[in-house]
């Protein structure tokens, strides 16, 4: 990819990540009984934020994905309230900030693996899964370090409570997002001939 194309993907990735931060994931389930003709909407309890990170990795490659996530974190820490609970330099004390930091290696791993071979749904899903695992590994490491050296107050979560809230609880929804990202990235890469 040329530098111009990577820069365009990086800008698209930044905008997608910002928008996806505030967009909750839901799925529709139609009734199995024909006479009821109703559709129920169920929330997966997560947003599309991680999906946007992985999507840009699958389509734009490792460089564009990393640049977009560095820009996202920089904007959130300095200029705009683009994170889930606002922004600013004080966000470094949030237990979820490690997961935001994990977007950088997660984007790089996903983008690197997505372009190792010709695109197949399985390989794209694998690259997304590896990127997601990297996000969680970075987030858990940040939780551990902040739990040990952070000087916790009485309202802070224990490591296991934070691990459950930020890693285990959202994981099923994020795995569902990975499936959707892999299919969409596969279709778009076939459509764009790369």
N, C-alpha and C positions, 0 to 999 in steps of 0.2 A: 504494500500500500504506500501511496505517496504521503508526504508530510501534510499536504493540504487535506487529503481525505481523512487522515488520522485526526487532524485538528477539527474537522467538521464532526466526526464521530465523538470527539471529546466534548465539544459544545453540546451536541445532542445528548450525550450521556449525562452531562451536568444538569441540563434542563429536565431530562427524564427522572433523574434521581430526586431533584427538588420536588417535582410534581408527584412522584410516586410515594414520597414520604407521607403525604396527607391523604392518600387514596387507599381505603381499606379493601381487603380482598374478600369477596363473597362469591357464592355459587348458587345457582338456581336449581331447584329440585321439583320437577313437575309431579303432580299426583299420579299414582298408579291406577287410581279408579277413574274411569273415563267420565263419569257423571259429575265429578267434583270440579274438573277443569280449573284447578288452581295451581299456582306455582309458588312454592315457599322459597324464601331467600335465607341462606345460612351464612353467617360470617365465619371466616377462618381465624380471626383474632390477630391478623398481621396486616401490614400494608405491603404495597408493591415495591418498597424501597430496595430490598435485596434483589428482587427480580430485575429491577432497572440496572443495578450494578452488573449482574451476570449477563443480562441481555446485551449491554454495550460490549462486554468482553467477548461474547460470541459473535457479534457483528463487526465491531471496530478493531478488535485485536487488543493485545496487552498494553501497548503504549497509550492508545486512546482511552482505554478503560481506566488506567492508572491516573492519567492526567485529569480526567473528569472527576475522579474521587478525591484527588488532592485539592482540586479547585473547590469541590463541595465542602470539604472539611475546613479549608481556609475561609470560605465565605461564612460558614456557620460559626466559626470562632471569632471572626473579626467584624463582619459587616451586617449580615442578614440573619434573622431568626429562621433558618431553613431546617433546623433539626426538629424532631418530634415535639420536644418540650421547650422550644425557643432557640437560643443560641448564646453566643458570647464566650469569653474566655473562661468563665466560671463553669462552663459545661464540661471542662476537664475533670471536675469532681463527680460528675454523674457516673453511676455504675455502668450505664449503657454506652459510655463513650468508647470503651475498648472495642465494641462491636463496630462502631463507626470507623475506628482506626483499621479494623479488620477488612473494611471495604477495599483498602489499597492492595494488600497481598491477595485478597480474594479475587479482585478484578484482574490482577496480573496473572494469577494461576489459571483462571477461567479463560482469559484471552489467549494465553500461551497454549493451553491444551486444545482450545477450539480450532486453532489453525495448524495443528500438528499433522493432520490428515484431511482428506476430503470430508465435507460435512455429512454426517449421518445423525439421525435423531439420537442414537445411543451414545455416540461420541460427544455430542453437544450436551446431553444430559449428564454424562460422566464429568465433563469439564465444569459444568455448573455445580455438580455435587462436590467436586474438589474445591471449588471456589467457596462454596457455602461452609464446608468444613474448616477452611482457612479463616473465614470470618469468625466462626465460633471459637476456634482455637485461640485467635488473637483476643477475642472478647473475654474468654475465660482466663487467659494469662493476665490481662489487665485487671480483672476482678481479683485474682489472687494477689497480685502485687499491691493493689490499692487496699486490700483487706489486711495485708501484713504491715505495710508501711504507711497506710493512709491516715492513721489516727482517727479511728471511727468514733462517731458520737453514738448516743443511745438509740437514735432513730435509724441508724444505718442497718442495711440488711446483712445477715450473715452470708458467707460465701455460698453455702448450699441453697439458701433462699434466693439469692441473686442468680445462681446457676439455673435453678428451676424456672424463675421468672423470665430470664433473658435467653436461655438456650433450650431447655427442654420443652417448655410450654409453646413457644412459637414454631418449633421444628416441624410438626406435621403440616402446618400451613405453608411453611417455606418449601417443604418437599413438593407440595402441590404446585407452588409457583415454579419450581424447577421444571416440572413436566410441561407447563405452559410455555415457559421460556424456550425450552429445547425445541418444541414444535414450531413456535413462531420464528425462532432464529433459523431453523432448517428451511422453512418455507421462504423466508426473506433472502437467505443466501442462495437458494436455488433461483429465485426470481432475479437477483442482482448478479448472477453468474460468477460467484466466487465462493 
